[in-house]
Amino acid sequence: MLDQISKRYGVLPSELLGKGDSFDLMVFDVAVTSEMIQHAKQNKQPLSEIQQKRMYGDDKLKEMEERFYGNKSKD
């Protein structure tokens, strides 16, 4: 993944490791996922099962929130 991010944004992997954070990873993931969705729409194809699994559902987001913030969610 570091190689893909480095190529996409034109930075050395060492610079990415030194300055990058989880926000950078999230932006990369959202950008790549968005491109996959747009590509599928343009070609009038459904998302493959692998692509669907990459998407985050409500359960996955809740799990990530709980890991990050603890059990503070009152939903």
N, C-alpha and C positions, 0 to 999 in steps of 0.2 A: 504494500500500500504506500509506503514512503516513496518508492520509486515512481509510482503513478502520480502522486501529489507533486513531487519534485518536477516531473516532466510537464504536468499541466500548468503549474504556476511559475516554472522557470527558476527554481531555487535549488541550491545544493542540499542533499539530504542532511548534511551536518548542520546547515543553517536552519532547516526545518526542525531538526531535533532540538536545537538550541533555543529557538524562538517560538516554535509551534506549540499549540495547545489543543485541548479537546474541541474548542470552537472551530478551529481549522479543519479538524476531521469531520465535524458535522457539516460544515459548508461544502466540503468535498463530496460527502455522501449525498447531500441534497442535490447538488449540481449533477452528479452522475445519474442519480435516480430520475431526476427531471428529464435529462437527455434521453434516457431509456423510454420513458413514458411518451415523450414527443415523437421519438422514432417509431414507436408502435402505432401511435395515432396516425402519423403521416402515411404509414404503410397499411393502415386499416387492419392491423393484426392485434389479437388479444395479447396481454402480457403473458409471458411464459410462467410456468410454475416457479421456476427459480427466481424470476424477477418479482413475483408476488411475495415470495418468502422474504425478500430483501426489505419490503415495505414494513413499516412498523404499525402494528395494530394497537388498539387501545390498551390491551393487556400488556404488551411489550413496553409501551410508553409508561404505564403505571409502574411496572416493575423497575424500569430505569429511574423513575422519579423517586421511588422508595429507596433504592440503593443510594441515590445521591443525597436526598434530604432526610432519609429515615422514614418513619411511618407517620408523617405529619398530615398527609392528605386526608381531607374530610369528605371526599366524594362518595 
